């Protein structure tokens, strides 16, 4: 037992060291890319309106005319709100579709057809229906994030071992017990796969909405500074949008680490 405990501790220590090395490598690569960018722009004398150096991009951050904090908050609410709504509705609908083949037959083809609609085309309609503001942009994010989670959740519910399902049914387990004890734990890796895909798409949905019609947000700011060829501010907005997307993806990844076991993550 002592040997096994020691071996486990050694393995855990090695994994932590490997994780630290990977994190430092990622940081070094990004810093190296910024350094190359700075040197290339300086040596080639590229005009700022075409490609400013990273130093001038960062210099826009404390300037009050861009109102970075309020605009970032608006975009973050749109991204996270629309994303959470899309995930929640997708998981609930997937449950009903698997439980009711008739409902799946009637509704699923319609959802597939609606998903084929370009999301950019929905923007003007949402403005007409819901006016300007955060809500229509959240709905665009929702429309983008919803379908990947729905498909992967349905697949996860159908991939459960039928022998386990028959065993619970033979023991007169209720549908809720069947879902809570067997189906939901088994589908978690599939849900998180869809959530990761949707996390990547969520930022694009918010920006599309703000490009079409908005009164605030990072996308709205980019449209404003574009007229004056303020490329540094546009790149700063893109950087913040990227960080919001990374933060959302990281939260999904951390949640997956907490609620799923290692074997399930590898199997997905």
Residue pairs with C-beta under 8 A, 6 or more apart in sequence:
34 54
37 53
37 54
38 53
38 54
38 55
40 46
41 51
41 52
41 53
42 53
48 56
48 231
48 232
49 229
49 231
50 231
51 231
52 231
52 232
52 235
56 232
57 232
57 235
57 236
57 239
58 236
59 232
60 66
60 230
60 232
60 233
60 236
61 68
61 236
66 221
66 225
66 233
66 236
67 221
68 236
68 240
70 216
71 216
71 217
71 218
71 220
71 221
71 237
72 218
72 240
72 244
74 134
74 216
74 217
74 218
75 206
75 207
75 210
75 217
75 218
75 219
75 240
75 241
75 244
76 244
77 134
77 138
78 134
78 137
78 138
78 141
78 206
78 209
78 210
78 217
79 141
79 202
79 203
79 205
79 206
79 244
79 245
79 248
80 202
80 248
81 134
81 138
81 141
82 137
82 138
82 139
82 140
82 141
82 142
82 144
82 145
82 202
82 205
82 206
83 141
83 142
83 145
83 198
83 199
83 202
83 248
85 138
85 142
86 141
86 142
86 143
86 144
86 145
86 146
86 149
86 198
86 202
87 145
87 149
87 195
87 198
89 142
89 146
90 145
90 146
90 147
90 149
90 150
90 153
90 194
91 149
91 153
91 191
93 107
93 150
94 149
94 150
94 153
94 154
94 157
95 153
95 157
95 179
96 103
97 103
97 104
97 107
97 108
97 154
98 104
98 154
98 157
98 158
98 183
99 175
111 147
111 150
115 147
119 140
119 143
119 144
119 205
119 208
120 208
120 212
122 139
122 140
122 143
123 136
123 140
123 208
123 209
123 211
123 212
123 213
124 212
124 213
126 136
126 137
126 139
126 140
126 209
127 136
127 212
127 213
129 136
130 136
130 139
132 213
132 214
132 215
133 214
133 215
136 209
136 213
137 205
137 206
137 209
137 210
137 214
137 217
140 205
140 206
140 208
140 209
141 202
141 205
141 206
141 209
142 205
143 205
144 198
144 201
144 202
144 204
144 205
145 198
145 199
145 201
145 202
145 205
146 198
148 194
148 197
148 198
148 201
149 191
149 194
149 195
149 198
150 194
151 194
152 190
152 191
152 193
152 194
152 197
153 187
153 190
153 191
153 194
155 190
156 186
156 187
156 188
156 189
156 190
156 191
157 183
157 187
159 186
159 187
159 190
160 182
160 183
160 186
160 187
161 186
164 182
165 178
165 182
165 183
168 177
168 178
168 181
168 182
169 178
173 181
188 256
188 259
188 260
188 264
189 256
189 260
189 264
189 265
189 267
189 268
190 268
192 252
192 255
192 256
192 260
192 265
192 268
193 268
195 252
196 249
196 252
196 253
199 245
199 248
199 249
199 252
200 245
200 249
202 245
202 248
203 241
203 242
203 244
203 245
203 248
206 217
206 219
207 218
207 219
207 222
207 241
208 219
209 219
210 217
210 218
210 219
210 220
210 223
211 219
211 222
211 223
214 220
218 237
218 240
218 241
219 237
221 233
221 237
222 233
222 234
222 237
222 238
225 233
225 234
225 237
226 234
256 265
257 265
